[in-house]
Structure formats: structure tokens, C-alpha cells
Amino acid sequence: MKLDKMVGDRFKERPSDCIVDSHAFMVRGGYMKYVANGIYSQYPVLKRVTTKIENIIREEMDSIDGQEVLFPVVMPQSLWEESGRYQSIGSEMLRAKDRSGAGIVLGMTHEEAAVHLVRESANTYTKYPFMIYQFQTKFRDEARPRAGLIRVREFTMKDAYSFHTSMEDLENYYQICYDSYHRIFAKAGVPDVISVKSDSGMMGGSVSHEYMLLTPIGEDTIAICSECDYRANMEAAENIIINDDKSAMEELVKVHTPGYKTIEEVSGFLKKDITQTCKAVVYQKNLTDEYVIVFMRGDMELNETKLRNFLGEEIHAAEITLESGLVAGYMGPVGLDAKCTVLYDSSLKGTKNLVCGANEDEYHYTGFNVDRDVKDIEYYDFAKITEGGICPCCGKKSITISRGIEVGNIFQLGTKYTKSMNMQYTDQNGQLQYPIMGCYGIGVGRLAASVCEAKHDDYGPIWPITIAPWEVHICCLRSDDAEVKKVSDDLYDRLQKSGVDVIYDDRKGVRPGAMFADADLLGCPVRVVVSPKNLKENLCEISTRDKSIQKKVAVEDTFDEVLAIIKQLKDEIMSKVK
């Protein structure tokens, strides 16, 4: 590829709307172009990166008996009504009508399409197990697209769906996919991606894992134990609190707290530590507007995902009205007289002598004891796990909180979709059964952006050689010099004929500094500089993008040396693939 013919420009200035480095480099380097909020076109540079990522994924999926298929982007509303998700999914799904008035949707995921594709043909146990996968464009109408390709509305995803006749078979294959995903990320140059337990969300299912690339700019929060292998997304991490208050039990006393509503204000006014308070967190159910109150220890933060999963429906922050019977800022478990669902977080278990609302304007209780003052309580885990918290696995106070980008996910779906869409097969005994499903996804563009985020310097990406747009970048510093041009042309031709991906910059009138800046933005792993100065000594300069290799070699040895470095870089990556 000749750089002067390549579509897309490169420039020096960082765009003001790019909040993360990967987004800035991809815009500056001519990788992509903004079309609309969360929607981008890909220039050749990015397309080459994503194609190489797809090929790595395809190789792994084929190695574990995957069969590549392709589902439609546009699907009929009726297909999603079969699964029940047309009603349960909110505004993230784009709905429309075709010219005949029939409802259609843009695919945001393809479980329904997968079941639809195989439910007639996979009608006997002899057809199982099997896995199908695709690479397809998807659309989710994200409320807040951000960070370039890290959170978009339109994206390409590899999604795979496996079908099984027993839970044991699914679990065995789930482990195969689990390991395959680690190999995919290692081959893509990011072996440090970790797997964490996660919340299944709208996908459903009982077991799920996310693959996280740890980075401060990540939008996911991850709980990691420094003493054992426990790792979980904040949304799925169990919060364990042990209350061991040995003080004498106080009487329940109503006290005047004029104008003090927040936990911080009340605890300060009454000179109580915030851990000695009980707060009310209030939501409403989306479908009915019924109030839901969660009482929890004052220093805890509610995890909306846990509450949503417990209720089995969507919720929103409550708007407390006079008709509700709730007293904003003064709600408590004692004497609560309102039509609402009342829940208790496990952080209150074993507490005593707390401050809580008295359900009366400008009044709180002190000396509140949950087990004494409220009858028949059941405790549930609704709180977010915290830094220094107790590990649910080893029981030590060793939890650290990190940020990460989700680059893949896997789910054990069970029979959620096969039952709702009436997919059945005949077992060995002639009985009809529902197949058990697994689901496995990787966002291709997000993975490319995540690798760029993890591997760059101040000047541009440092692409791993397995997914770099080109393996070698040749800089011909004086194309008007016959000898420089000939050496550069000969090297370019030999590398191309040897199957090496090479980009060749022989632009006339371009200063060396501009050439090198463009090369930094393109991030190719190996750079060869041919210049009049070096040719006076019969040398070419070879370096790697990460500066780990910088050397000058004889012109006649340059080709072999480049091939040797390419092999070395590939071997380094493959050595980390397990």
C-alpha cells in the first residue's frame, strides 16, 4: 500500500471532543470519521485492524467447532414478541414500521434470530451439541455514547450461540469457550485481559462472565481480591458486612432534627458516625410507579442492578409526592404507613442503636434496633461492594476496586429463549425437550479501541503485530534521490512478494518529521527508514514502534532482518497464548 494513495488524512492537533487517547489517535490518524452520535465510518487503517481481529476470532471459533452463519440486521417485531423481549427491552432498541405497517426492529443482539434459524432442523438429540456464530452490525440506541469506539450506538460484534441437551454439556462447552476467549485476547496482544463474574442483564441466564481490560478510563467497575482469584463486576459482586456492635442496647427515642434530611446532615447534628445510621433509598417501578424502599446502613451505596434483578423489572429514581404517604428525608422502618414494597439490605443485619427516620417531618429516631423494632425481616444484598471490603470467596478484607473496559462476555442462557420460542427436540426416549443455550460475544471495534487504549505512547498507537494495520512501515526520506528510491522500492517489492503487510511512504516534498509523525499515528510494529545519510554507509535504519529494537543494518541484510524481527514479535505474542 502506498501512503500517498490512502484515503483519510492525519493531523497533529488533538480534537477537543476526544476524552480518551484511543479516540483522539483514531481521529488524528485517519482511522475513522464521525457520522452521527455514536456512529462512525471506518477508513482503511481501522478496517484492516478490525479485519485482523475478526480473523483471530474466526480461527478460534472454528477450532472449537463453530459454524459461521449470518443473521439479518432488520428483524420483524413478531420474532422479538415470541421471546417477550420486545416489551421488556427499553428505548435502547430501535423500533420502526415498514411500508405495510408491520413492526420491525434493528438487531441489538441475535438470540431470537439464532433460535429461529435452527429450531426446525435441530429437532432430534442426534443433532446436538452445536455452535453457530456470526460477525454482524448491531445497533443499540445508547443514551450516552462516549470515548469513540468504546461506547457507540452502531457496532460490529461477533456473537456465538451454542445448543445442548444437558446442563453438564453446556458447562463443559462453556469452559471451552472461556479458555478460547483468553486465547483470542492473547493473540490480539492483550493477554492481561481478565475474566470477572458478571450480571446477565437483558440476556438472561444464571452464569455469566465478562472479559475486562483494566484501564483507568474504563466505564465498568471491578472488584478484585488481592488474596485470591475472586474477580467480579461491581454489579454482580456480593457485598458482605459483619456488624459486631457489643454496646448495650438503647431505647428507641424520637428526636427533633429540624431541617436535617440527608444522612450526612443528620449524623453530624446528632454526633453519630455515618455507620450508625439507617437510610432509605427510594425507587419506583417503571410499569406501575409503585414505590420501592430499600433500607440500608447509611455508609452503603445501593446497587441498582441488584435491585432491578431482585424485582425482575425496570425501575427509576422516585418522585415523592404528597399523596404517596412518604416523608422525604425522614423515612424509616418504624411506623411506616405507605403502600410500597419495603426491602432490607444485609448491611443492617446485626446492627443496633442506629439513627433512622421517624416518618414525621423534622424527626428521627435514635436507638433503632432492626430485629427488636421491626418484625419478620428478610435481608437481601442490594449494596455495592467497597474498597477494603470482605471478599466473598476467601473472607478476607482484601477487595480492591478497579476500572475496566468490557471487551467480551459469555453467558449460560439455559432455556430462556428455547422455551419462550418453542424450540424442542426429541430425546433418546422419544420425549420432547427444550435445548439449553450458551451465548458468547466480542465487540470487534471496541476491542480495537481498547488495545489502542492499553498500548500507546504520546505520539500514537503501538499496535501488536497480530492486529496492526501493516506489519512494516517503510519511510523513503528522499524519493527524489535515485538511490534512496531504488533501495526503498526494492525492499517494498520483496516484502510484498513474501506476504508481508507493508505500507510505503515515498511522498515527495514531505519533511522527515512529518513522515515520522504519520508513522507514529499508524502505529506499525516495524519501521524501516531509508535515507541518503545512511546509504552513504550502505545502511538502513530499522526500529520497532515501541523502541525496544533500534539498529542499523547493511542494505543487503535489511530484508532478512525485517523478517526476523516480524517473527520475533509474533513469537513473543504467541508465547503468551495458553
Secondary structure, 3 states (H helix, E strand, C coil): CEHHHCCCCCCCCCCCCCCCHHHHHHHHCCCEEEEECCEEEECHHHHHHHHHHHHHHHHHHHHCCEEECCCCCEEEHHHHHHHCHHHHCCCCCCEEECCCCCEEEECCCCHHHHHHHHCCCCCEHHHCCEEEEEEEEEECCCCCCECHHHECCEEEEEEEEEEECCHHHHHHHHHHHHHHHHHHHHHCCCCCCEEEECCCHHHCCCEEEEEEEECCCCCEEEEEECCCCCEEECCCCCCCCCCCCCCCCCCCEEEECCCCCCHHHHHHHCCCCHHHEEEEEEEEECCCCCEEEEEEECCCCECHHHHHHHHCCCEEECCCCHHHCCCCCCCCCCCCCCCEEEEEEHHHCCCCCEEEEEEECCEEEEEECHHHHCCCCCEECCECCCCCCECCCCCCECEEEEEEEEEEEEEEEECHHHHHCCCCEECCCCCEECCEEEEEEEEHHHHHHHHHHHCECCCCECCCCCCCCCCEEEEECCCCCHHHHHHHHHHHHHHHHCCCCEEEECCCCCCHHHHHHHHHHHCCCEEEEECHHHHCCCEEEEEECCCCCEEEEEHHHHHHHHHHHHHHHHHHHHCCCC
